[in-house]
Amino acid sequence: MSSDLNELTINYEEDGILLVKELDKEVLSKGAWTTILYRYQNWNKSKGEYSKDMYTIRRYQKREGEYYPKSKFNISSPEQAQKIIVALQKWISN
């Protein structure tokens, strides 16, 4: 694991191929419990190209100076992401 928040990533390489390519990240909260929203793509071996953009929210717990992954939620589609946005905007505006 990492002791530096900026070094946390979901990039994943196997046999010299970047299977999960992180495109961007937003730190949603910092502290003993850190939450990060990632935008990424998966490598599609059969097509020889990366997938469309995907999103995941990861929670990390910082213990003894190191960040440890604790939970994750994968947003399954742009449509689901849009529904999350709409619901949050509705709740926040009331």
N, C-alpha and C positions, 0 to 999 in steps of 0.2 A: 504494500500500500504506500501511500504518499503522505508526507507531512505538510506539503504545500498545496493549498486549495487550487491554485492555478495549474498544477500538474495532473489533477484528476481528469480522466478521459475515459471514453468508452471505445476508443480505437482498439481493434482486436485483429492481430495478425497471426496467420498460421501458414507454415510452409512458404514463407515469403510473400503471401498474398494478404492484403489488407481486407479482411472479411467484413468488418464493421468500420466504416469511415465516418468519424465525427466531422460534421460541417460547421457547427456552431454550438455555443452553450450560453446559458444565462443562469447566473447564481441567484436563486430566489430567496434564500436565507442563509445566514452564516452563524457560526457558533458551535456549541457542543453537538447540535444536530444541524447539518447543512443539507439544503435541498437545491438540486441543479436540474434545469430543463435542458435537454440535449436535442439537437437536430442532427440526424445521421442518415446514412444509406448502407444497405447490405449488398455484398457482392453476390450476383447471381451467376453461378458457375456455368450453367447450361447456356445462358445468353451471352456470357462474357462481358457483362456490364453491371453497373450499380443500379439498384432499385430507385424508385421515386423517393423523395424525402419522407422520413419517418421521424417520430418524436418519442421521447421517453423522459420520465421524471425519476430521478434517483435520489435516495436519501442516504446520507453518510453520518456515522457517529464518530466524533473525534475522541479518541482515548489515548492517553499517554503520548500526545503529540502526533498521532497518526489517524488518518481518515479510514474508516472501515465501512464497506457497503452494507446497508441494512435492509433496504427494500427498494423495489422499482415498480413502476407502472408504465406499460407501453401503450401509447395511443395508437390504435389500430389503423386509423385512416385519417385523411384530411377532413372527411365529413365528421368523424368523431371529435377531432380537434375543434372544428367549428361549433359543434354543439356544446362543448365545454366552455368555449369563449362566450357564447350566447348566454348560457346559464349563469356564468360568473358575472357578466355585465348586468344581467337582470337583478341578481342578488345584491351586487354592490351599489347599484343606482337606487335601490329602495331604502 
